[in-house]
Amino acid sequence: MAHEKLPHHHGEKSEEVFEKIPPNEAFSQIAEVFSLLGDKTRAKIFWILSNCEDCVINISAMTEMSSPAVMHHLKLLKMAGLIVSRREGKEVYYKAAETQTSKMLHKALDDLMNLT
């Protein structure tokens, strides 16, 4: 019985939630994404790349940062799967990944921007 898994039986809702708790690994992945976007520079870069595809030089200008600093942030966002890149000749272009996670985060950022 489900109520035997919890120390106290306070109703069915607690038991339902308890049985649906995702594995700790899922929460680790979520915490990593929020940690990445907890940095205002990465949040800004992600927002920019959710709205357009662009190169490091332009992203540097938009963020008023050096290209090496921007590259550092791009690397972290790319490793997390939030952005992708493509090469065209010598130029590399970046944009938000076409994933459900990236789309949801973009919407969340836009919604939060509208609240402030």
N, C-alpha and C positions, 0 to 999 in steps of 0.2 A: 504494500500500500504506500502511496506517495507521502502521506503524513508521517510515516515512520522515518523518512529521510531528514526531516527538519526536527530540531529539538522541541519546538512548541507548535501546536496546531492552532492557527488563528484564522483559518478559513481556506477555501479553495484557491483564491487568487494567489496567495503566497506560494502554494504548491505548484500551480501552473507556471508561475514565473521561474521558480526553482528548477523545474524540469526543462525549461527552454533556455537557460543561461548558456550562451555560446562558450566555447573553450577559451582558456586564458590566452592562447595564441592570437585569437581574433582581437581581444582587447589590447594586446601588445601592438598589433599592427595599427589599430586605430589610434592608440596613444602616440605612435611614431609619426603618423601623418599630422596629427594635431600639434605635435612638438615641432615638426618642420614648419608648419604654417603659423606657429606661435612667434616666429621671427618676423618682424614687420617687413624686412627687405624681401624675404622669400614670399610672404603673402602678397606683396606688391608685384613681384615678378610673376608669380602664378596668376594673379589677376590680369596683368598685361597680356600674358600668353594665352589666357582663356578668351581674350577678345581679339587677338591677332597673332599671326605668325611673324617672327622677326629675328634679326641677327643680333649678335652680342653687342656690336657697336651701337645700334639703336636702343637696345635694352639698357646699355650703360648710360646713354644720354637721358633716357626716360627716368632712370633711377638716380641719376647724378652720382654714379659710382664708376670706379675704374673697371676696365674689361676683365682683369684677373679676378677681382672681387665678384663680379657678376658670374664669371665662369664657375667659381666655387659654389655659389648658390644654385646655379643651373645643374651642376653635377649632382648635388644632393637631391634636388627635385626629380631629376631623371632617374636616379637610383631608386627612388621611392615609387617610380612609375607614374608620377603625376604629369610629366611632360615628355615629349618625344622630340627628336631632331631629325633633320634630313640635310644632306649635303647637295649643293648645286654649284659645281665648279669648286672654287676655293672657299665659297661662303657656306656657313652652316646656319640653318634656320631652325628656330624652336617654336613650339606651340604646345598647348595643353593636350594631353593624351585624350583620345576618343574613348574613354572608359566611363562607366557609370559613376565611379568614385570621383573622377575629375569633374564630370558634369555636375554632380551633386555639390561638390566643394565650390565650384564656380557660382552656382545658384546661391549657396549659403553666403559666400562673400558678398555677392550683389545685394542680397536681402539685408545683411548686416550693415552694409554701407548706407542703405536707405534708412536704417534706423538711427544712424548717427547724425 
